[in-house]
Amino acid sequence: MKELSGKVAVITGAGSGIGASLSAACAAEGMRVVAADVDEAGAAQTVSGIEGAGGKAVAAAVDVRKRASLDALADTAWQTFGGCHLLCNNAGVMVNKPLLELEESDWRWILDVNLMGIVHGLGAFVPRMKAQGAEGHVVNTASMAGLAAFAAMGLGAYTASKFAAVSVSEILAQELEGSGIGVSVLCPGAVMTRIHESDRVRPMDLPGTTPSILASEANPEHVAGVQSPDQIAQTVLRGVRENRLYLITHPEMKPAVESRFAAISRAFDTAAAES
Ligand SMILES: NC(=O)c1ccc[n+]([C@@H]2O[C@H](COP(=O)([O-])OP(=O)(O)OC[C@H]3O[C@@H](n4cnc5c(N)ncnc54)[C@H](O)[C@@H]3O)[C@@H](O)[C@H]2O)c1
């Protein structure tokens, strides 16, 4: 989607971090923005920043774990701005625990937000985007943890959710080929956001236990090569304009992905040698 000005962007997780920056960057391009978050105060703050800069935006409450909430969000986008051209399924949460310490409630929460949040967004929006007959684009936020498995910081459930987000995006891109709706999957390394404080929006019905890895230790600020969310937003906009499937923001992390591919490739060679 080359032309962004005048179009409508709907962004989940817009109350903080990457989603807030993405909302501001879209508005700066002349898009009208629906900034949606389960943290309504955060979404409102994002909107007031956009309006202060002369942009157009509306805040919306959404819980991406629930399909009905995404349907209501689509209604808001169509009623307020007449449609949606750019859908950013960006809301995400992190729990930092070694795999065997993870509770079922941790798995449910992470998969419900990071995977089902995307699935619900696609279900609620893509058929309507197709029906409106205009060019469109979907960006799903995964992570570098969707391309390689890093055991450090207890990222097991998070990694499973992000591998799933990558594969959903790859399939979607194939299924939407030729439809006029492009697909990107955003795979950043460390970004300076509040992701390490995800517990602030953990639902009461999914109680957590104290992890052996402290939130402060999982703060992305401590990871080498950390970027600002504004930098990430610019990579996303370039990717939307160029219809790139994989949006890579941390090129220095390529060796981690290559070593995973190399291990898989060696396993094929072993199979070939033994057959
Ligand atoms: N920060 C990083 O280092 C990093 C790296 C790779 C990928 N990501 C991904 O980027 C995305 C954005 O995260 P961030 O880093 O900006 O963190 P963040 O915590 O600053 O922002 C995430 C936002 O998602 C919202 N959210 C959480 N649960 C929700 C729900 N059920 N419904 C609606 N909104 C919900 C939160 O309220 C918050 O505003 C996530 O998908 C995250 O996994 C982050």
The ligand as an SDF file (V2000), in Angstrom:
LIG
                    3D

 44 48  0  0  0  0  0  0  0  0999 V2000
    9.6670   -4.6260   23.4880 N   0  0  0  0  0  0  0  0  0  0  0  0
   10.3290   -5.5810   22.8720 C   0  0  0  0  0  0  0  0  0  0  0  0
   11.5290   -5.7970   23.1210 O   0  0  0  0  0  0  0  0  0  0  0  0
    9.6150   -6.4070   21.8230 C   0  0  0  0  0  0  0  0  0  0  0  0
   10.3960   -7.1970   20.9690 C   0  0  0  0  0  0  0  0  0  0  0  0
    9.7490   -7.9730   20.0030 C   0  0  0  0  0  0  0  0  0  0  0  0
    8.3740   -7.9410   19.9020 C   0  0  0  0  0  0  0  0  0  0  0  0
    7.6420   -7.1710   20.7430 N   0  0  0  0  0  0  0  0  0  0  0  0
    6.1810   -7.1930   20.5970 C   0  0  0  0  0  0  0  0  0  0  0  0
    5.7180   -5.8830   20.3400 O   0  0  0  0  0  0  0  0  0  0  0  0
    4.3250   -5.8080   20.6680 C   0  0  0  0  0  0  0  0  0  0  0  0
    4.0710   -4.5370   21.4600 C   0  0  0  0  0  0  0  0  0  0  0  0
    4.6930   -4.6680   22.7290 O   0  0  0  0  0  0  0  0  0  0  0  0
    5.5720   -3.5020   23.3970 P   0  0  0  0  0  0  0  0  0  0  0  0
    6.9630   -3.9880   23.4390 O   0  0  0  0  0  0  0  0  0  0  0  0
    5.2420   -2.2120   22.8010 O   0  0  0  0  0  0  0  0  0  0  0  0
    5.0610   -3.6080   24.9310 O   0  0  0  0  0  0  0  0  0  0  0  0
    4.1250   -2.6570   25.8030 P   0  0  0  0  0  0  0  0  0  0  0  0
    3.8310   -3.4240   27.0420 O   0  0  0  0  0  0  0  0  0  0  0  0
    4.7690   -1.3300   25.9500 O   0  0  0  0  0  0  0  0  0  0  0  0
    2.7990   -2.5140   24.9100 O   0  0  0  0  0  0  0  0  0  0  0  0
    1.9210   -3.6000   24.7440 C   0  0  0  0  0  0  0  0  0  0  0  0
    0.4860   -3.0800   24.7760 C   0  0  0  0  0  0  0  0  0  0  0  0
   -0.4170   -4.2050   24.5700 O   0  0  0  0  0  0  0  0  0  0  0  0
   -1.5400   -3.9780   25.4210 C   0  0  0  0  0  0  0  0  0  0  0  0
   -2.2700   -5.2140   25.6930 N   0  0  0  0  0  0  0  0  0  0  0  0
   -1.8860   -6.2430   26.4830 C   0  0  0  0  0  0  0  0  0  0  0  0
   -2.8810   -7.1620   26.5640 N   0  0  0  0  0  0  0  0  0  0  0  0
   -3.8910   -6.7170   25.7740 C   0  0  0  0  0  0  0  0  0  0  0  0
   -5.1710   -7.2260   25.4550 C   0  0  0  0  0  0  0  0  0  0  0  0
   -5.6210   -8.3730   25.9740 N   0  0  0  0  0  0  0  0  0  0  0  0
   -5.9450   -6.5120   24.5980 N   0  0  0  0  0  0  0  0  0  0  0  0
   -5.5040   -5.3320   24.0980 C   0  0  0  0  0  0  0  0  0  0  0  0
   -4.3150   -4.7850   24.3920 N   0  0  0  0  0  0  0  0  0  0  0  0
   -3.5120   -5.4880   25.2250 C   0  0  0  0  0  0  0  0  0  0  0  0
   -0.9380   -3.3720   26.6860 C   0  0  0  0  0  0  0  0  0  0  0  0
   -1.9240   -2.7130   27.4660 O   0  0  0  0  0  0  0  0  0  0  0  0
    0.1250   -2.4570   26.1140 C   0  0  0  0  0  0  0  0  0  0  0  0
   -0.3730   -1.1360   25.9150 O   0  0  0  0  0  0  0  0  0  0  0  0
    4.0190   -7.0890   21.4250 C   0  0  0  0  0  0  0  0  0  0  0  0
    3.3530   -8.0000   20.5600 O   0  0  0  0  0  0  0  0  0  0  0  0
    5.3880   -7.6120   21.8060 C   0  0  0  0  0  0  0  0  0  0  0  0
    5.3910   -9.0180   22.0010 O   0  0  0  0  0  0  0  0  0  0  0  0
    8.2330   -6.4020   21.6980 C   0  0  0  0  0  0  0  0  0  0  0  0
  1  2  1  0
  2  3  2  0
  2  4  1  0
  4  5  1  0
  4 44  2  0
  5  6  2  0
  6  7  1  0
  7  8  2  0
  8  9  1  0
  8 44  1  0
  9 10  1  0
  9 42  1  0
 10 11  1  0
 11 12  1  0
 11 40  1  0
 12 13  1  0
 13 14  1  0
 14 15  2  0
 14 16  1  0
 14 17  1  0
 17 18  1  0
 18 19  2  0
 18 20  1  0
 18 21  1  0
 21 22  1  0
 22 23  1  0
 23 24  1  0
 23 38  1  0
 24 25  1  0
 25 26  1  0
 25 36  1  0
 26 27  1  0
 26 35  1  0
 27 28  2  0
 28 29  1  0
 29 30  1  0
 29 35  2  0
 30 31  1  0
 30 32  2  0
 32 33  1  0
 33 34  2  0
 34 35  1  0
 36 37  1  0
 36 38  1  0
 38 39  1  0
 40 41  1  0
 40 42  1  0
 42 43  1  0
M  CHG  2   8   1  16  -1
M  END
$$$$
